[in-house]
Amino acid sequence: MQYLETDHVRLNDSKDKVRILNQASLPNRTEFLDLSDEKEMWEAIYKLQVRGAPCIGIFAGYAMAVLARQIIEEPSEGTKEEQSALFLQKLHEKKEYLNSSRPTAVNLSWALERMEQKAKELVTRDFSNIADLLCAEAERIHEEDIAMCRSIAEYGLTLVKDGDGILTHCNAGPLATSRYGTALGPILLGRERGMQFHVFSDETRPLLQGARLTSYELQKAGVDVTLICDNMAGMVMKKGYVQACFVGCDRVAANGDTANKIGTSVVAVLADYYKVPFYVLGPCSTIDLTCKSGSDIEIELRKPEEIKEMFYEEPMALPEVKCFNPAFDVTDHTLITAIVTDRGICYPPFTESLQQAVDKWRL
């Protein structure tokens, strides 16, 4: 069974750059990028060269470590206290800049905040070694994600049986996270144990993450996968080809509403109509208890060119035609069968089960 390398996001050997597999070039080209400039890092997130909520969090940790090293290496005058204050000020500015790249995925802000808090803790305790210690903290974020994905995969695997058909939307595999992924985790873990699933992968317009990435990962892993257009999901459910839907998430509100790639809510409505269980899979770091409901989640709007021009030799609509291009939508908690986290499976009422999962995670 073939997997992608687990370090498709990592520090380079000298720990002064973040090395990423450029997801925007897949599946036809395997290209790695070495990033050291904050503008390059911002664009890597915005342009989806690095994508998937957990993967963005891992990237953010490494980016903060690299930028912290750059600040430390800049000439600085004044007392130790003044140098420390200036370091934290500059790091905070870079953190806010990176955080502006994509507003919906909570893992980005979570990882950036964690790294800034770690810097504040270290600045008075071990300022001379702060760059190396922040690199170590970023590596811990990565290691924790690998463990979380394995745990999510184990829990999710209990929800399906050998031979089931599973529908996916967008990409929540190793590329979007680490090792097993979230929504693809149970499928890959089950395949590793000899189970056979048939996966229907929604293409996921307009950026085609399901076609370019999910079908790529599953095919490489030896999973029986069939690529379908987004508007075919209802047909495969009606025909009984699908026994479960597995999707990832970029943010989970306290009431169980979830934000995920645009079109996810359509899949959930279809699944509800055809009585197909609809499961959302993601780490507890994706749960935002300060966000009461999906109406409080900021939805990123992207450029119309992604609809009219991307992947086409010629534009598919007139230049004057307006486009509405939200990157995500919100699935109402009433349409979700369960939310699978690294701390267990959360069932309705989600206000209670999600709080319990987060409490376990924080211990």
Beta strands, then each sheet from edge to edge (+ up, - down):
strand 1: 9-11
strand 2: 18-21
strand 3: 32-35
strand 4: 165-168
strand 5: 198-202
strand 6: 224-228
strand 7: 244-247
strand 8: 251-253
strand 9: 258-261
strand 10: 278-281
strand 11: 287-288
strand 12: 328-331
strand 13: 338-341
strand 14: 344-346
sheet 1: 1+ 2- 3+
sheet 2: 6+ 5+ 4+ 7+ 10+ 13+ 14-
sheet 3: 11+ 8+ 9- 12+
end
